[in-house]
Amino acid sequence: SPVSPIHVYTQREVYGTVGSRVTLSCSFWSSEWISEDISITWHFQAEGSRDSISIFHYAKGQPYIDDVGTFKERMEWAGNPRRRDGSIVIHSLEPSDNGTFTCDVKNPP
């Protein structure tokens, strides 16, 4: 079956101060309709680390904050897939939050 791309847009850099909150924006566009089976996954790779961990997952219409790492008590779902938005908020920023965050969107047929 044919495959159609999903274009995912995020900010190149996001700045925050220790103790504050930051929104990590993730918008996406697809020429196909947004399926009920859409999934959105956020990964985090700490600065200086080679490993990436999953910190958030949205599937079957429900947000799931992964139960690992330091983000589990400080994360909030701010997205709305029907509006093509997969954004999250991280509260109470810590110095160890510095790193690379990646938003991955899948829209199965």
N, C-alpha and C positions, 0 to 999 in steps of 0.2 A: 504494500500500500504506500501511497506517496506520503512524504514527510514535509511539513511546513515549519519554517523557523519561528522562534519566539525571540523578539528583540527585548533585551533586559537592560534597563537604564538605572544606574546608581551614581551617587556623587563620587568624584575621584578622591576627594579628601574631606573628612569631617573632623572638626575640632570641638573639644569640650574641656571643661575644667573639672578637676577632682571634686567629687561630691554633687555635681550637677547631673542633668540628664541630657541625652542626645537622641535624636531620631535618625535612624538609618533608613533612608528612602530607597525603595525598590519599586520602580514602575516597569510595566512590560506592555508589549504590543504584539498581537498576532492577527493574521488575516482570517483565522478561524474563530468560531465562537468559543467562548470560555466554557470548558467542560465542567461538569460537577465533580469530575475526578482530578481537577487541577491540583498540583502540589507545589509548595514553595518551601525551600530549605535554605536556612542561613548557616554558613560555616564560619569559623573563626580560626585564624592562624596567628598566634602570638608573635610579636616582633622578635626576630632572631631564632624562631622555631621552624623546623621543617614540616611539622605535623599540623594538620588541620582537623578540628573537631566540629561535629554538628552541634549547634546550640539551639536551633528552633526548626520546627517542621509544621506545616499546615497541610492537612489532607482530609478528604471526606467532609469538608465544611467545618473542620475543627482545628484550632491552633493547639500545638503541643510544644511546651518548653522542655527541651531535653534535660534530663535529671543528672547532668554531669557538669563539671566546671563551675566557675564563679558566677555565671550569669543567671543560673536557675531561679534565684530569688529576686533578681533585679530587672527582669525582662518583661515587656508588655507588647502584645500584638496590637498594631495600629493600622493594619492593612484591610483592604476590602477587594477580594479578587474580582468581583463583578465590576469594580471601577478600575481594574488592572493595577492594583496597588498591593504590594507585599511588604510594606514597611513594618519595622519594629522599633521599639523605644528601649533604651538601656538607661536605668536609673542609677543614681549613686556611683558615678564613674570612679574608677580606681586607676592608678598608674599602670597596673598590669593589664588593663583593657586595651592598651596600645597594640595595634596589629592590623591585619587585613581581614575584613569581613566580606563574604561573598554571598550573593543572593542567586539561587538557582530555581528556575521556574520550569515546570513540565505541564503540558496541557494535552493529555492523551486523547485520542479520537474516541 
